[in-house]
Amino acid sequence: MGTKGKIALGAVVGIVVIGAVSANAGGNSDSGSGDKSKDSSASAKRESGKPDDTKSDEAEQAAEKKIAFKGDGDYEVGTDIKPGTYRTTGNTDDMCYWERAKDASGEVDSLLANDNVSGTSYVTIAASDKLFTSSGCKDWEAVDAKASGTPASQMKGNGGMFRVGADIAPGTYKSTGNTDDMCYWERTKDASQSMDSIIANNNVSGTAVVTIAAGDAYFKTAGCKDWKKTA
């Protein structure tokens, strides 16, 4: 896609303009390029044969993470990658850009969904999708369809997407001190990231309060102050 500034998908839900997705599309690179930030020495051994105790936390996390595909490249669905739900974590400054497309024409009309990401992003790639593009993202890992984990009662305001029941607990959350409508939140019923998946959303100045239902699948937050569960 280069730096065309491809128009990001946007819509109005009620009177709320969806403002989380930037119009700046990231550049593409060849599918074999990969994320060069991973330390290939994560499994290196000292000459004595003992594990390298000085390896970084990032390298340890990379070793534990089961990488499905790299964070840079164009991937044909069904050939290069399988349909399913995937997650990328640790992204900063909205530099991670991804898109689902119905063909490889590169035209705006081919877009099914897209996003610029800080923090974490989940996306479900459908069997009917033809191409998935990822640029400037951390590597993607496959996510089990069934939510599991120990859900937290607070979250970073610019943390991206959180899986309800796994990453965060359902309930009412508050974020205070937001300015200039730069805080955006979104409740969704799945990770397709299409307009139809949105249950509710808002751009907020000042204090934001939202109740995340147990039936919600994901909660997205961008540009907000940190959230704390109040009820």
LOSE-298697 format. One record per residue (C-alpha): x, y, z; chain. Coordinates in steps of 0.001 Angstrom, whole numbers, m for minus. Each point is the difference from the previous one (the first is absolute). Layout:
! LOSE-298697
east	north	up	ch
X	Y	Z	A
...
***
This chain:
! LOSE-298697
east	north	up	ch
0	0	0	A
2999	2291	426	A
m752	3332	1654	A
m3089	740	m2046	A
m1865	1234	3046	A
m2683	m2544	m731	A
m3322	1093	1415	A
m626	m1825	3244	A
m3424	m1440	565	A
m2266	2282	2018	A
m3648	316	814	A
m2502	1692	2249	A
m1634	m2020	2746	A
m2904	2067	1294	A
1559	3444	183	A
3471	m1219	833	A
2706	201	m2626	A
2408	m2894	148	A
3347	1689	379	A
2416	m2722	991	A
1232	m993	m3468	A
2502	2308	m1585	A
m95	742	m3720	A
3715	m645	m310	A
602	m3487	m1302	A
3345	m1550	722	A
2327	m1175	m2744	A
121	m3575	m1247	A
3006	m2190	m158	A
657	m3456	m1365	A
m1660	m2812	1908	A
3310	m1493	1012	A
1416	3152	1585	A
m1206	m579	3560	A
470	2023	3168	A
3694	604	454	A
m466	1059	3627	A
m47	m3567	1264	A
3247	m1145	1519	A
1085	m3228	m1630	A
2363	m588	2905	A
m2897	m688	2385	A
921	m3669	70	A
3767	557	m91	A
2135	m1921	2467	A
3122	1072	1773	A
3189	m1864	m837	A
m420	m1824	3291	A
m3241	m1453	m1309	A
m2224	1936	2443	A
m2809	2241	m1218	A
867	3654	m503	A
m1347	1662	3158	A
460	3456	m1508	A
m2608	m364	m2737	A
m2642	2714	34	A
m3630	m331	1053	A
m978	705	m3598	A
2086	m2907	m1213	A
m1543	m2266	2620	A
m3479	1033	m1050	A
887	m551	m3640	A
1218	m3501	810	A
m3264	m821	1784	A
m2197	1546	m2662	A
m1123	m2336	m2768	A
417	2158	m3087	A
m2545	m621	m2742	A
1410	2555	m2445	A
2230	3058	m59	A
m1134	3574	564	A
1006	1210	m3468	A
m1343	m1413	m3233	A
m2888	m871	m2279	A
m1506	m3411	718	A
m2396	m1953	m2204	A
m2727	m1516	2141	A
m160	m3771	m330	A
3483	m147	m1541	A
2366	1985	2214	A
m2187	210	3097	A
m3068	m1817	1277	A
m3312	1674	824	A
m368	623	3736	A
504	2540	2756	A
3442	1503	530	A
1594	2429	2447	A
2936	2418	m133	A
1292	1664	3178	A
2524	2650	1022	A
m629	2433	m2852	A
692	3706	536	A
m991	3379	m1462	A
m2607	m1394	m2424	A
2856	m1294	m2168	A
m1625	m3416	m460	A
m2376	m35	m2984	A
m2008	m3009	m1179	A
m2793	m639	m2459	A
m2315	m2763	m1144	A
m780	73	m3716	A
m2344	m1819	m2358	A
2585	36	m2807	A
3552	1069	m753	A
m863	2973	m2209	A
1308	2477	2556	A
m3044	2193	m547	A
m2003	1596	2800	A
m3093	m1969	m1040	A
1805	m3229	815	A
231	872	3713	A
m2089	m2042	2410	A
1523	1416	3207	A
3178	1751	1117	A
1595	1735	2967	A
3014	1923	1258	A
1012	m1493	3334	A
1705	922	3232	A
214	m2766	2584	A
m1911	m3162	m853	A
m2201	m869	m2960	A
m2128	m3054	m644	A
m1360	m781	m3444	A
m2035	m2881	m1364	A
918	m896	m3562	A
m2918	m1657	m1774	A
293	m2903	m2420	A
m1534	2257	m2657	A
2750	2625	406	A
2597	m66	m2761	A
2858	2084	1389	A
1229	1127	3409	A
2570	2798	151	A
2074	900	3043	A
2528	2828	159	A
2127	1150	2932	A
m1698	m2419	2400	A
1462	m2381	2516	A
m304	m3650	m1012	A
m3480	m1547	8	A
m968	m3021	2096	A
m3056	m2221	m344	A
m2623	369	2740	A
m2239	m2783	1266	A
m3647	588	m833	A
m1013	m490	3627	A
928	2869	2331	A
2211	m998	2909	A
2228	1749	2488	A
m187	2068	3163	A
m1893	3180	m896	A
1267	3297	1425	A
m2061	2826	1495	A
1993	2813	m1589	A
1576	675	m3377	A
2275	2417	m1799	A
m1900	2774	m1745	A
2094	m407	m3124	A
288	m3766	313	A
m1960	m904	m3116	A
m2349	m3013	144	A
m845	m2063	3059	A
m1811	m3325	m58	A
m2956	8	2379	A
187	m2861	2482	A
3672	m656	m742	A
1879	3329	9	A
m2575	2077	1906	A
m3018	m775	2143	A
m3454	1227	m996	A
m1315	2930	2038	A
m122	3790	86	A
3267	1855	m646	A
1003	3655	351	A
2716	2046	m1714	A
567	3593	1168	A
1947	3017	m1237	A
m489	m507	m3744	A
321	3036	m2286	A
m1027	1124	m3500	A
m2122	m3083	m764	A
3228	m1956	m395	A
m1269	m2895	2130	A
m1729	m2611	m2156	A
m1635	m3188	1291	A
m1903	m2792	m1694	A
m1944	m3085	1101	A
m132	m2785	m2587	A
m1708	m3348	m469	A
2949	m1607	m1845	A
3482	677	m1366	A
m923	372	m3666	A
455	3760	528	A
m2718	697	m2539	A
m2580	2709	567	A
m2598	m2672	748	A
2032	m1275	2954	A
m334	3262	1954	A
m2505	m36	2855	A
730	3545	1215	A
2773	2618	m180	A
867	3554	970	A
2548	2821	m212	A
398	1591	3437	A
1307	3110	1702	A
110	100	3787	A
m1274	m3101	1778	A
m1045	m3114	m1881	A
m2184	m2688	1566	A
m921	m3207	m1799	A
m1569	m3293	1047	A
1573	m2996	m1710	A
m2519	m2835	m83	A
860	m3648	615	A
m1301	m712	m3497	A
2411	2438	m1633	A
2933	m1602	m1775	A
2544	2829	m12	A
550	3528	1273	A
2181	2445	m1929	A
1569	3134	1468	A
2269	2573	m1648	A
1310	3350	1209	A
m1771	m264	3370	A
1260	295	3535	A
213	m3316	1809	A
m3256	m1784	860	A
m960	m1347	3432	A
m2941	m2239	833	A
m2510	1722	2304	A
m2802	m2559	116	A
***
